[in-house]
Amino acid sequence: MKVAVGLSGGVDSSVAALLMQREGHEVLGITMRITDAMPAENSDAQKVAEHLKIPFKLIDLRKEYENTILRYIRDDYAAGRTPNPCVRCNREVKFGLFWRRAVEMGFGFDAFATGHYALVDQDPATRRWGLRKGLHGDKDQAYFLSLLTQEQLGRIRFPLGRMDKPQVRALAEEAGLFTHKSRESQDLCLGEYRRFLIPGRGPGDFVDPSGKVLGCHKGIEHYTIGQRRGLGIGGGDPLYVLEIREEDNTVVVGPDEALLAPGLILGEVNWGVVEEPPLPCRGTVKIRYRDEGTPATVTEALPGGRYKIVFDTPRRAVTPGQLAVFYQGPYVALAGFIVE
């Protein structure tokens, strides 16, 4: 096949390109430029392509990234939500615009490979693609890929899905790739998201659950559910952000135990290998990336394409705007953004 490999200049993507090459595919290295800080030439990704003797193309997506991801970050914070740019970037940019722009530029290829530690297979009965966790390692990168569509999953290859990091570094060193010593990279190259914010509605009130004013906040975009530090409310027991209300520009604070929630409402949902199974259905849900997960039940469908998930045990700091992923075994069964 002709395989385009998304090169970041790190060890994972460089070994993904190496493995695709060793399988006998015709490999093209492509990199997306999403910010002005990223080099237009002579990048580590380009050096990897030169070492492997494969063609390399840089695709400029700075304008599209600004309009798609940076605007989303600003809008979510301004609405009192905590955005998850990596997830939306994967669906809309990395495995969406990036692919389409490459095709429009005449770089025809049959599949798109990346260095994610995940696996994709197809159910022989339903022909739906299933995304599941990689076989090794402590990172669940299927979490960040869980909103990819069936069309996207059908053209993706994850050559590292059955490997662990030491194996990948050893392969890179054996092949003479300088990336074998590279530091761990982040899925998104933005750093602190809030540096992209623009001024919002400005200061408002901190209130307790009864509505009593406790102090003044500097703007709702600066807070997230469960936050304790930086509130500037002195005296008494520790206070945590319980709720962020865009409608009246207030931040509700209270004791830690008030952060416990029995469940959540999920929106912008994406079903996995089984499309909307009979409800209720059981599984394990993660409400953030570094979450071990908890047994839960998808109990009912709600108006507007939303779904209700109830935890077996109440969870702390369920945060609107963040991604929740519902697994059945190693497979992603359902994913979406937390609405409430």
C-alpha positions in Angstrom: 0.0 0.0 0.0 0.8 3.7 -0.1 0.9 4.8 3.5 1.2 8.3 4.8 2.7 8.5 8.3 2.1 11.4 10.6 5.6 12.4 11.7 6.1 14.5 14.9 9.8 14.1 15.1 9.5 11.8 18.2 10.4 8.2 18.7 6.9 6.8 18.3 6.0 8.2 14.9 9.5 7.6 13.6 9.3 3.9 14.5 5.8 3.7 13.0 7.2 4.9 9.7 10.1 2.5 10.0 7.7 -0.5 10.5 5.5 0.5 7.6 8.6 0.7 5.5 9.8 -2.7 6.6 6.4 -4.2 5.8 7.1 -3.2 2.2 4.7 -0.3 1.9 5.4 2.9 0.0 5.8 5.4 2.8 5.3 9.2 2.8 6.1 11.3 5.8 3.7 14.2 6.5 3.7 16.8 9.2 1.1 19.4 10.0 2.2 22.9 10.9 -0.4 24.2 13.4 1.3 27.2 15.0 3.9 29.9 14.0 6.2 28.4 16.6 6.6 25.2 14.6 9.5 25.3 12.1 8.6 25.4 8.4 11.7 23.4 7.5 14.6 21.4 8.8 12.4 20.0 11.6 13.0 16.8 13.5 10.2 15.2 11.5 12.0 16.1 8.2 15.3 14.7 9.6 13.5 11.4 10.3 12.2 11.2 6.8 15.6 11.9 5.4 17.1 9.2 7.5 14.5 6.7 6.3 14.9 8.0 2.7 11.2 8.6 2.3 9.4 11.7 0.8 8.4 14.4 3.2 5.7 17.0 3.0 4.8 19.8 5.4 1.1 20.7 5.4 0.2 24.2 6.7 -2.9 24.1 8.8 -2.3 27.2 11.0 -5.4 29.0 9.8 -7.6 26.0 10.1 -6.2 25.1 13.6 -6.9 28.7 14.8 -10.5 28.5 13.6 -11.1 24.9 14.8 -9.2 24.2 17.9 -8.0 27.5 19.4 -11.5 29.0 19.0 -13.0 25.9 20.7 -10.6 26.3 23.6 -11.6 30.0 24.1 -15.4 29.3 23.7 -15.4 26.4 26.2 -13.5 28.3 28.9 -15.7 31.3 28.3 -18.8 29.1 28.8 -17.5 27.7 32.1 -16.4 24.4 30.6 -12.9 22.8 30.7 -12.0 21.8 27.1 -10.1 18.8 25.9 -8.2 20.0 22.8 -6.3 16.8 22.1 -9.4 14.8 21.6 -11.1 17.4 19.3 -7.8 17.9 17.4 -7.5 14.2 16.7 -11.0 14.0 15.3 -11.2 17.2 13.4 -7.6 18.1 12.5 -5.1 15.3 12.7 -7.3 12.5 11.3 -9.6 14.9 9.5 -8.4 18.1 7.9 -4.8 16.8 7.8 -5.8 13.8 5.7 -8.1 15.7 3.4 -5.6 18.5 2.8 -2.9 15.9 1.9 -5.3 14.3 -0.6 -6.3 17.7 -2.1 -2.5 18.4 -2.6 -2.2 15.3 -4.7 -0.6 13.0 -2.1 -2.6 9.9 -2.9 -2.3 7.1 -0.3 -4.3 4.1 0.9 -3.8 4.3 4.7 -2.7 6.8 7.4 -0.4 5.5 10.2 0.6 7.2 13.4 2.6 6.3 16.5 -0.3 5.8 18.9 -0.4 2.8 21.2 -3.8 1.6 20.2 -5.4 -1.1 18.0 -8.2 -1.1 15.4 -10.0 -4.2 14.2 -13.2 -5.0 12.4 -16.2 -7.0 13.6 -16.8 -9.6 10.9 -20.5 -9.7 11.5 -21.3 -6.0 11.6 -18.3 -4.7 9.6 -17.9 -1.9 12.2 -14.5 -0.9 13.2 -13.5 -1.3 16.9 -10.9 0.8 18.7 -9.2 -0.7 21.7 -6.3 -0.1 24.0 -2.8 -1.1 23.0 -1.6 -4.4 24.5 1.2 -3.0 26.6 2.2 0.1 28.5 0.5 2.3 31.1 -0.9 4.7 28.6 -4.4 4.4 27.3 -4.1 6.3 24.0 -7.4 4.9 22.8 -9.0 7.5 25.2 -7.7 10.3 23.1 -8.8 8.6 19.9 -12.3 7.6 21.0 -14.2 10.2 19.0 -12.8 9.0 15.7 -15.5 8.1 13.2 -15.9 4.7 11.5 -14.6 6.2 8.3 -11.5 7.5 10.0 -10.8 4.2 11.8 -11.1 2.3 8.6 -8.1 4.0 7.0 -5.8 4.1 10.1 -2.9 1.9 11.0 -1.4 1.8 14.5 1.8 -0.3 14.1 2.9 0.2 17.7 -0.3 -1.2 19.2 1.2 -4.5 20.2 4.5 -3.0 21.5 5.7 -1.3 24.6 8.0 1.8 24.8 11.3 -0.1 25.5 10.7 -2.1 22.4 10.0 1.0 20.4 13.2 2.7 21.6 15.2 -0.4 20.9 14.0 -0.5 17.4 14.8 3.1 16.8 18.3 2.7 18.2 18.9 -0.4 16.0 17.8 1.6 12.9 20.1 4.5 13.8 17.3 6.9 14.4 18.3 9.8 16.6 14.8 9.8 18.1 15.6 6.7 20.3 16.7 9.2 23.0 13.9 11.7 22.5 11.9 12.9 25.4 8.2 11.9 25.8 6.1 14.1 23.6 2.6 15.4 24.3 -0.3 14.6 22.1 -1.0 18.3 21.6 1.8 20.9 21.2 0.2 23.8 22.9 1.5 23.7 26.5 -0.8 25.7 28.8 -4.1 26.2 27.0 -5.1 29.3 28.9 -2.4 31.3 27.2 -4.6 31.4 24.1 -7.6 33.0 26.0 -8.9 36.4 25.2 -10.5 38.6 27.9 -13.9 37.3 29.0 -16.7 38.9 31.0 -14.4 39.8 33.8 -14.7 39.5 37.5 -17.7 38.0 39.3 -18.8 36.5 42.5 -17.6 33.4 44.4 -20.7 32.0 46.1 -21.5 29.1 48.3 -24.3 26.6 47.4 -26.8 28.7 49.2 -25.9 31.8 47.1 -23.9 33.6 49.8 -21.2 35.8 48.3 -17.7 34.8 49.6 -15.5 36.8 47.4 -14.6 38.0 43.9 -13.2 35.8 41.1 -11.1 37.1 38.1 -13.2 35.5 35.3 -14.8 32.1 35.0 -12.4 31.1 32.2 -9.7 30.8 34.9 -11.4 28.0 36.9 -12.2 24.3 36.6 -14.3 21.9 38.6 -12.4 20.6 41.6 -9.9 23.4 41.7 -8.7 24.5 45.2 -5.6 26.5 44.6 -5.6 30.1 43.4 -9.2 30.9 44.6 -8.0 33.6 47.0 -10.7 32.9 49.6 -9.1 32.8 53.0 -10.2 31.4 56.3 -12.3 28.4 57.3 -12.3 25.0 55.8 -10.8 24.3 52.3 -13.1 25.3 49.4 -13.2 23.8 46.0 -14.9 24.8 42.7 -18.2 23.0 42.5 -19.9 24.7 39.6 -19.2 27.4 37.0 -22.3 29.4 35.9 -21.9 31.3 32.7 -25.4 32.7 32.9 -24.7 34.9 35.9 -20.9 34.9 35.9 -20.5 33.1 39.2 -18.3 30.4 40.5 -19.9 28.1 43.2 -17.5 26.8 45.8 -17.9 24.4 48.7 -16.5 21.5 50.6 -14.7 18.6 49.0 -17.5 16.1 49.7 -19.8 18.2 47.6 -17.8 17.3 44.5 -19.1 13.7 44.5 -21.6 13.0 41.7 -23.7 9.8 41.0 -23.3 10.0 37.3 -23.1 12.3 34.2 -24.9 13.3 31.0 -22.9 12.7 27.8 -23.2 14.7 24.6 -21.6 14.7 21.1 -21.4 10.9 21.5 -19.6 8.5 19.3 -20.5 4.8 19.4 -17.8 2.2 19.0 -17.8 -1.3 17.6 -21.5 -1.8 18.5 -23.8 1.0 17.4 -26.2 1.9 20.3 -26.7 -1.5 22.0 -29.9 -2.2 24.0 -29.9 -0.2 27.2 -29.1 -0.4 29.9 -25.6 -1.7 29.2 -22.7 -2.2 31.6 -19.0 -1.3 31.3 -16.3 0.9 32.8 -16.2 4.6 32.4 -13.2 7.0 32.6 -14.0 10.7 33.2 -10.5 11.9 32.6 -7.3 10.6 30.9 -5.4 9.7 34.1 -8.4 7.8 35.6 -8.4 4.1 36.3 -12.1 4.0 35.5 -15.1 2.8 37.5 -17.9 0.3 36.8 -20.9 2.1 35.4 -24.1 1.7 33.4 -25.4 3.6 30.4 -29.0 3.7 31.6 -31.0 5.7 29.0 -31.0 7.8 25.9 -32.0 11.4 26.4 -33.3 14.1 24.0 -30.7 15.7 21.8 -28.6 12.6 21.3 -27.4 12.6 24.9 -27.0 9.6 27.2 -27.1 9.1 31.0 -24.3 7.2 32.7 -24.7 6.1 36.3 -21.6 5.2 38.4 -21.6 2.2 40.7 -19.8 4.5 43.2 -20.0 8.3 43.1 -17.1 10.0 41.4 -15.3 13.2 42.4 -15.1 16.3 40.2 -17.0 15.3 37.1 -16.1 18.2 34.8 -18.3 19.6 32.0 -16.3 19.8 28.7 -14.0 16.9 29.5 -14.2 13.6 27.7 -15.8 10.5 29.2 -15.1 7.2 27.6 -17.2 4.1 28.3 -15.3 0.8 27.7 -16.5 -2.8 27.4 -13.4 -4.9 28.0 -10.5 -3.3 26.1 -12.9 -1.8 23.5 -14.2 1.8 23.4 -18.0 1.3 23.4 -19.1 5.0 23.7 -17.4 8.3 24.1 -18.5 11.9 24.3 -18.1 15.2 26.1 -19.5 15.6 29.6 -22.5 18.0 29.6 -23.3 17.9 33.3 
